[in-house]
Amino acid sequence: MVEGHVPADQVHGLEAELPELTGGEGVLETAFDHHRPATTPRTRRRTDHNPVHREEYLLHAHRRM
């Protein structure tokens, strides 16, 4: 038995790796323990057009219709 803390955003990755790590015999039990703010907020590039730039946004939105 191994006990520890795993950040919530990494649970699915651990769950996916568990069968290979344990020869298919591992069991993962998780429970929410506490909340702690992230040390560095995640960022990602915009995947669509920015509605704050209204003219550019409307131009692209009109082309999709």
Stockholm file with secondary structure:
# STOCKHOLM 1.0

chainA/1-65         MVEGHVPADQVHGLEAELPELTGGEGVLETAFDHHRPATTPRTRRRTDHNPVHREEYLLHAHRRM
#=GR chainA/1-65 SS CCCCCCCGGGHHHHHHHHHHHHTTCCCCCCCCCCCCCCSSCCCCCCSSCCTTSHHHHHHHHHHHC
#=GC SS_cons        CCCCCCCGGGHHHHHHHHHHHHTTCCCCCCCCCCCCCCSSCCCCCCSSCCTTSHHHHHHHHHHHC
//
